[in-house]
Amino acid sequence: MPSPKPEKSNDFFTRVYDVTCLIPYGRITSYGAIARYLGTGRSARMVGWALNASHTRREFIPAHRVVNRKGLLTGKHHFGNSTTMRQLLENEGIIIEDDSILNFRERFWDPSKELK
């Protein structure tokens, strides 16, 4: 059963956080997939900025589950040290080699398909 759609918000960062919180455990998505879902397909970089800022929020935002379109851990430097993102993903069963998710296609979660 798909998760409910996040509520509409006027704040782009909040909308990014709402979608990111719906990514299931053990799955990943991309900055671009979130941007497309939000109707702003050319704003993948802004999704990244929102997730970089998520670390200052009180509630947990699973930003470690968002990677670039090729499955690379491009945001790893925003997690306190360069191995935290990898460790969090590996704890969820995601296989990583050279900062790249090996089972990317199998683990990919597309909010545009999952949150209809």
C-alpha beads as a LAMMPS data file, in Angstrom:
LAMMPS data file: protein, C-alpha beads

116 atoms
115 bonds

1 atom types
1 bond types

-500.0 500.0 xlo xhi
-500.0 500.0 ylo yhi
-500.0 500.0 zlo zhi

Masses

1 110.0

Atoms # bond

1 1 1 0.000 0.000 0.000
2 1 1 1.536 3.344 -1.026
3 1 1 2.129 6.000 1.584
4 1 1 -0.162 9.024 1.583
5 1 1 0.891 12.056 -0.405
6 1 1 2.590 14.753 1.662
7 1 1 0.449 17.753 2.426
8 1 1 0.865 20.775 0.202
9 1 1 3.081 23.464 1.679
10 1 1 4.189 26.771 0.276
11 1 1 7.699 26.272 1.626
12 1 1 9.853 24.306 -0.835
13 1 1 12.228 22.977 1.836
14 1 1 9.289 21.700 3.921
15 1 1 7.846 19.961 0.878
16 1 1 11.244 18.299 0.247
17 1 1 11.367 17.143 3.888
18 1 1 7.817 15.772 3.697
19 1 1 8.670 13.634 0.645
20 1 1 12.031 12.545 2.066
21 1 1 10.351 11.300 5.239
22 1 1 8.208 8.981 3.098
23 1 1 11.179 7.137 1.559
24 1 1 10.892 3.609 2.937
25 1 1 13.642 2.039 5.020
26 1 1 16.131 0.279 2.746
27 1 1 15.195 2.316 -0.330
28 1 1 16.804 5.357 -1.951
29 1 1 15.763 8.073 -4.353
30 1 1 17.455 10.928 -6.194
31 1 1 17.400 14.681 -5.866
32 1 1 15.882 14.889 -9.345
33 1 1 13.123 12.379 -8.568
34 1 1 12.033 14.494 -5.605
35 1 1 12.181 17.654 -7.715
36 1 1 10.063 16.062 -10.471
37 1 1 7.523 14.832 -7.939
38 1 1 7.213 18.354 -6.541
39 1 1 6.604 19.701 -10.055
40 1 1 9.944 21.493 -10.210
41 1 1 11.960 19.097 -12.343
42 1 1 14.866 21.482 -12.865
43 1 1 15.449 22.083 -9.164
44 1 1 17.418 18.982 -8.146
45 1 1 20.192 21.215 -6.817
46 1 1 17.712 23.080 -4.634
47 1 1 16.499 19.728 -3.245
48 1 1 20.125 19.109 -2.294
49 1 1 20.326 22.483 -0.552
50 1 1 17.166 21.676 1.395
51 1 1 18.572 18.327 2.494
52 1 1 21.877 19.930 3.501
53 1 1 19.869 22.250 5.759
54 1 1 17.810 19.363 7.172
55 1 1 20.525 18.466 9.680
56 1 1 19.618 21.527 11.750
57 1 1 15.998 20.456 12.254
58 1 1 14.753 18.848 15.442
59 1 1 12.955 16.005 13.693
60 1 1 14.889 13.320 11.835
61 1 1 14.916 13.728 8.053
62 1 1 16.368 10.607 6.349
63 1 1 18.475 12.679 3.944
64 1 1 20.952 9.790 3.673
65 1 1 18.392 8.044 1.435
66 1 1 18.751 10.682 -1.293
67 1 1 21.613 10.360 -3.779
68 1 1 22.407 11.662 -7.243
69 1 1 20.833 10.229 -10.408
70 1 1 23.699 7.779 -10.869
71 1 1 23.547 6.424 -7.326
72 1 1 26.587 8.327 -6.067
73 1 1 26.809 9.523 -2.464
74 1 1 27.377 13.129 -3.474
75 1 1 25.979 14.522 -0.216
76 1 1 28.195 12.465 2.074
77 1 1 30.231 15.457 3.284
78 1 1 27.158 16.989 4.916
79 1 1 26.784 14.211 7.508
80 1 1 29.484 15.195 9.986
81 1 1 32.110 12.943 8.450
82 1 1 32.510 11.284 5.077
83 1 1 31.481 7.785 6.230
84 1 1 28.224 8.465 8.111
85 1 1 25.988 8.463 5.031
86 1 1 27.531 5.212 3.834
87 1 1 27.130 3.589 7.254
88 1 1 23.469 4.609 7.489
89 1 1 22.725 3.187 4.041
90 1 1 24.649 -0.031 4.655
91 1 1 22.730 -0.486 7.917
92 1 1 19.597 -0.550 5.735
93 1 1 21.019 -3.253 3.462
94 1 1 22.190 -1.035 0.618
95 1 1 25.409 -2.217 -1.034
96 1 1 27.984 0.504 -1.688
97 1 1 31.335 0.383 -3.418
98 1 1 33.516 3.447 -4.106
99 1 1 30.704 5.761 -2.930
100 1 1 28.339 4.250 -5.505
101 1 1 25.205 2.205 -4.786
102 1 1 25.622 -1.130 -6.548
103 1 1 21.978 -2.177 -6.298
104 1 1 20.698 1.282 -7.254
105 1 1 17.926 0.214 -9.656
106 1 1 16.623 -2.459 -7.287
107 1 1 16.466 -0.046 -4.335
108 1 1 15.284 3.047 -6.220
109 1 1 12.035 4.582 -4.938
110 1 1 10.304 6.961 -7.321
111 1 1 7.848 9.232 -5.466
112 1 1 6.023 10.045 -8.723
113 1 1 5.097 6.366 -9.063
114 1 1 4.767 5.428 -5.397
115 1 1 2.775 8.441 -4.169
116 1 1 -0.062 8.562 -6.699

Bonds

1 1 1 2
2 1 2 3
3 1 3 4
4 1 4 5
5 1 5 6
6 1 6 7
7 1 7 8
8 1 8 9
9 1 9 10
10 1 10 11
11 1 11 12
12 1 12 13
13 1 13 14
14 1 14 15
15 1 15 16
16 1 16 17
17 1 17 18
18 1 18 19
19 1 19 20
20 1 20 21
21 1 21 22
22 1 22 23
23 1 23 24
24 1 24 25
25 1 25 26
26 1 26 27
27 1 27 28
28 1 28 29
29 1 29 30
30 1 30 31
31 1 31 32
32 1 32 33
33 1 33 34
34 1 34 35
35 1 35 36
36 1 36 37
37 1 37 38
38 1 38 39
39 1 39 40
40 1 40 41
41 1 41 42
42 1 42 43
43 1 43 44
44 1 44 45
45 1 45 46
46 1 46 47
47 1 47 48
48 1 48 49
49 1 49 50
50 1 50 51
51 1 51 52
52 1 52 53
53 1 53 54
54 1 54 55
55 1 55 56
56 1 56 57
57 1 57 58
58 1 58 59
59 1 59 60
60 1 60 61
61 1 61 62
62 1 62 63
63 1 63 64
64 1 64 65
65 1 65 66
66 1 66 67
67 1 67 68
68 1 68 69
69 1 69 70
70 1 70 71
71 1 71 72
72 1 72 73
73 1 73 74
74 1 74 75
75 1 75 76
76 1 76 77
77 1 77 78
78 1 78 79
79 1 79 80
80 1 80 81
81 1 81 82
82 1 82 83
83 1 83 84
84 1 84 85
85 1 85 86
86 1 86 87
87 1 87 88
88 1 88 89
89 1 89 90
90 1 90 91
91 1 91 92
92 1 92 93
93 1 93 94
94 1 94 95
95 1 95 96
96 1 96 97
97 1 97 98
98 1 98 99
99 1 99 100
100 1 100 101
101 1 101 102
102 1 102 103
103 1 103 104
104 1 104 105
105 1 105 106
106 1 106 107
107 1 107 108
108 1 108 109
109 1 109 110
110 1 110 111
111 1 111 112
112 1 112 113
113 1 113 114
114 1 114 115
115 1 115 116
